[in-house]
Amino acid sequence: MFGGHIWELVIVLALALVVFGPKRLPEIGGAMGKGIREFKKGTSDLAELGDSAKTETPVTTTAARPVAAAPAPEAEGSPVPPATSDRNAG
């Protein structure tokens, strides 16, 4: 089953026991199991969504008509001269 890597698994589990302690290991294992279950559920939901998208007929839409631009407001009085900077004044 482990393909000769049982000692590596034993070492990893022993280090986890030393680092986290015997009280925290069940909590960590439960959290990891819950995370894996949620991940599997999410991927299966995504796969079902993809399968349903493949079987549905595509919806055809009509192209939107372009909207005419609003006319520019007419300026009252004289046009405003461009701003000048003080750096050019010498």
Secondary structure, DSSP 8 states (H G I E B T S, - for coil): --TT-HHHHHHHHHHHHHHH-TTTHHHHHHHHHHHHHHHHHHHHHHHHHHHHHHHS--------------------SS-------TTS--
